[in-house]
Amino acid sequence: MPGIDGVGRGTDGRLRYFILPDTTLGAMAEQTVIDTRRSIVLPEDSDPIAVAAAMNPAMSAWVALRQRIQFQAGQNVLVLGATGNAGQMAVQVAKLSGADQIIAAGRSADRLAGLPALGATDTVLLGGDAATVAQRLGRAAADVDVVMDYLWGQPTAAAMVAVVTDRADRGKPLTWIEIGSVAGPTASIPSAALRAARLQIVGSGQGSVSTREILAELPALAQEITKGTFEIDARPTPLTQVEQAWADAAHTTQRIVLTPQS
């Protein structure tokens, strides 16, 4: 997100990734003030652009699978909202975590087409009439173990019914992780969906995961980013060009990283 996290070098000379929640200072500046307790020291060989671009969107899936549930290698995953930046990273995090089948669902056919290269074993287009979408989801994702949900709202309610209805073994545990809500802040979940399957819904984010627990996960994530584990489409942009970058953001899938250089 713009202004709440970044990579910078402190007065001690060390390179850090930092988070700035609830601040009026922001990170969209050549210099800012951080709380070092909400930061981690990065290896000197880290790519600041890659870390700044990938840490925030990758963190959501990374923390969800490591802190909110006991994910096991070989489990099957559905990513709802896989065509956004965080969703694309979720596909890659699931692959790194040892997922067997990774079903990526989203509204953009063009972006879905690129997800098999990132680790998706199947894709589901969420566009079209509700019955057709439900059929697609039921056919592809009915027997997943974990859902990482970046949508919520009506699409989640419909997807949950579709997955539960077509589930071969409704006694098989299904964990639905609510991570984002780009499709709406509320979802009308039918009570029958909760009674008819061994389904649990958990949220993942600050609060459900403590700051201490999040920070404990970041060094390993930063290491994977530095190793080049993830495909990252970053666009470094000088801070002096922020106005144009802001205008371009709506028309690109690239992660725009503002740099202090003019």
C-alpha positions in Angstrom: 0.0 0.0 0.0 1.3 3.5 -0.7 2.8 5.2 2.3 2.5 2.5 4.9 5.6 0.4 4.3 8.9 0.5 2.5 12.6 -0.2 2.4 15.1 2.3 3.6 18.5 2.8 5.1 18.7 4.0 8.7 21.2 6.3 10.3 23.0 3.2 11.5 23.6 2.2 7.9 21.5 -0.9 8.0 18.9 -1.6 5.3 15.4 -2.2 6.7 11.9 -3.2 5.6 9.5 -1.3 7.8 5.7 -0.9 8.4 4.1 2.4 9.3 0.5 1.7 10.6 -1.6 4.6 12.0 0.9 7.3 11.0 0.6 10.7 9.5 4.2 10.6 8.4 4.0 8.1 5.6 6.7 6.4 3.5 6.1 8.4 0.3 9.1 10.7 1.1 12.8 10.8 0.8 13.1 10.4 4.6 10.6 9.3 7.2 10.6 8.3 10.9 10.0 4.6 11.7 9.5 2.5 14.8 12.4 0.0 14.5 10.2 -2.5 16.5 8.0 -2.7 13.4 10.9 -3.4 11.0 13.4 -6.0 10.1 17.0 -5.7 9.1 17.5 -6.9 5.5 20.6 -8.7 4.2 22.9 -6.3 2.3 22.4 -8.3 -0.9 18.7 -7.6 -0.8 17.1 -5.9 -3.8 15.2 -3.0 -2.2 12.9 -2.7 -5.2 11.9 -6.3 -5.1 11.4 -6.3 -1.4 9.3 -3.1 -1.4 7.2 -4.4 -4.3 6.6 -8.0 -3.1 6.6 -7.9 0.7 3.1 -6.4 1.3 1.1 -8.5 -1.2 3.0 -11.7 -0.4 2.7 -11.2 3.3 -1.0 -11.8 3.4 -0.8 -15.4 2.1 2.5 -16.1 3.8 1.2 -15.2 7.2 -2.2 -16.8 6.7 -0.7 -20.2 5.8 1.9 -20.1 8.6 0.1 -18.4 11.5 -3.7 -18.8 11.0 -3.9 -22.5 10.0 -1.7 -25.6 10.2 -1.1 -25.9 6.4 0.3 -29.2 5.3 2.2 -29.9 2.1 0.1 -31.8 -0.3 -3.1 -30.0 0.5 -5.2 -28.4 -2.2 -5.9 -24.7 -2.3 -8.4 -22.3 -4.0 -7.3 -18.7 -4.3 -10.4 -16.4 -4.8 -9.3 -13.2 -6.3 -6.2 -14.6 -7.8 -5.8 -12.0 -10.5 -4.9 -9.1 -8.2 -1.4 -8.5 -7.0 -1.9 -10.2 -3.6 -3.8 -13.1 -5.3 -1.0 -13.7 -7.8 1.5 -13.8 -4.9 -0.9 -16.1 -3.0 -0.6 -18.6 -5.9 3.2 -18.5 -5.6 3.2 -18.7 -1.8 0.9 -21.8 -2.0 3.2 -23.4 -4.5 6.3 -22.7 -2.3 4.4 -24.1 0.7 3.9 -27.4 -1.0 0.3 -27.2 -2.2 -0.6 -30.1 -4.5 -3.5 -28.5 -6.5 -3.8 -24.7 -6.7 -7.0 -23.4 -8.3 -6.9 -19.7 -9.2 -10.2 -17.9 -9.6 -10.6 -14.4 -10.9 -12.5 -12.1 -13.2 -9.8 -11.3 -15.7 -9.3 -13.9 -18.3 -6.0 -12.3 -19.5 -4.5 -12.4 -16.0 -5.8 -15.9 -15.3 -4.0 -17.1 -18.4 -0.7 -16.2 -16.9 -1.2 -17.9 -13.5 -0.3 -21.5 -14.6 3.3 -20.2 -15.1 3.2 -19.0 -11.4 2.0 -22.4 -10.1 -1.7 -22.6 -10.7 -2.8 -26.1 -11.7 -6.3 -24.9 -12.8 -8.1 -21.6 -13.3 -11.7 -20.6 -12.9 -13.2 -17.5 -14.6 -15.6 -15.8 -12.3 -17.2 -13.7 -15.0 -20.6 -14.6 -16.4 -24.0 -15.6 -15.0 -24.1 -17.0 -11.5 -25.1 -20.5 -12.4 -22.3 -20.9 -14.8 -19.7 -19.6 -12.3 -21.0 -21.9 -9.6 -20.7 -24.8 -12.0 -17.1 -23.9 -12.9 -16.2 -23.6 -9.2 -17.9 -26.8 -8.2 -16.2 -28.7 -10.9 -12.7 -27.4 -10.3 -12.6 -26.6 -6.5 -15.2 -28.7 -4.7 -12.6 -30.9 -2.9 -10.0 -28.3 -1.9 -8.7 -28.2 1.7 -8.1 -24.5 2.0 -9.5 -21.3 0.4 -7.6 -18.1 0.5 -10.3 -15.4 -0.1 -9.4 -11.9 -1.2 -13.0 -11.1 -2.4 -15.6 -11.6 0.3 -19.0 -10.0 -0.4 -21.5 -11.7 -2.7 -18.9 -13.7 -4.7 -17.7 -15.4 -1.6 -21.3 -16.4 -0.5 -21.9 -17.9 -4.0 -18.5 -19.6 -4.1 -19.0 -21.1 -0.7 -22.4 -22.6 -1.6 -20.9 -24.0 -4.9 -17.9 -25.6 -3.2 -19.9 -27.1 -0.4 -22.7 -28.4 -2.7 -20.4 -30.2 -5.0 -18.1 -31.6 -2.3 -17.6 -35.3 -2.6 -16.9 -35.8 1.1 -18.5 -33.1 3.2 -16.8 -34.5 6.3 -13.4 -33.6 4.9 -12.2 -30.4 6.6 -12.4 -27.2 4.6 -10.8 -24.1 6.0 -11.9 -20.8 4.5 -9.4 -17.9 5.2 -10.9 -14.4 4.8 -7.9 -12.2 3.9 -9.4 -9.3 1.8 -12.7 -7.8 0.9 -12.4 -6.1 -2.5 -15.9 -7.4 -3.5 -17.6 -6.1 -0.4 -17.3 -5.9 3.4 -20.2 -8.3 4.2 -21.2 -11.7 2.8 -24.5 -13.4 3.4 -23.5 -16.9 4.2 -26.4 -19.4 4.2 -26.5 -21.3 7.5 -26.9 -24.5 5.5 -23.4 -24.1 4.1 -22.0 -24.2 7.7 -24.1 -27.1 8.8 -23.7 -29.2 5.6 -20.0 -29.5 5.6 -17.0 -29.5 8.0 -16.3 -25.9 7.3 -14.5 -23.4 9.4 -14.1 -19.7 8.5 -11.1 -17.8 9.9 -9.8 -14.3 9.3 -6.2 -13.3 8.8 -4.7 -9.9 9.3 -3.4 -7.6 11.9 -5.2 -8.3 15.1 -5.9 -12.0 14.4 -2.2 -12.2 14.0 -0.1 -10.2 16.4 2.6 -7.7 15.2 5.2 -9.9 16.9 4.0 -13.0 15.0 4.0 -11.0 11.7 7.5 -9.7 12.2 8.7 -13.2 13.0 7.6 -14.3 9.5 9.1 -11.5 7.6 12.8 -12.5 7.5 12.1 -15.8 5.8 9.8 -14.1 3.3 12.4 -11.4 2.6 15.0 -14.2 2.0 12.7 -15.9 -0.5 12.2 -12.6 -2.3 15.9 -12.0 -2.4 16.6 -15.5 -3.7 14.3 -14.7 -6.7 11.7 -17.3 -5.6 8.8 -15.2 -6.7 7.9 -13.6 -10.1 7.7 -9.9 -9.3 6.8 -7.3 -11.9 8.0 -4.1 -10.3 8.3 -0.6 -11.8 10.7 1.7 -10.0 9.5 5.3 -10.3 11.2 8.4 -8.9 9.2 10.2 -6.2 9.2 13.3 -8.5 7.0 11.4 -10.9 4.5 10.2 -8.3 1.6 12.1 -9.9 2.0 10.3 -13.2 2.6 7.0 -11.4 -0.6 7.4 -9.5 -2.5 8.0 -12.7 -0.9 4.9 -14.3 -1.7 2.6 -11.4 -5.2 2.0 -12.5 -4.0 0.8 -15.9 -1.2 -1.6 -15.0 -0.6 -4.8 -13.1 2.9 -3.7 -12.2 3.8 -2.9 -8.6 4.9 0.7 -8.6 7.8 1.3 -6.2 8.6 5.0 -5.5 12.3 5.8 -5.1 13.9 8.9 -3.7 16.2 9.4 -6.7 15.2 12.3 -9.0 
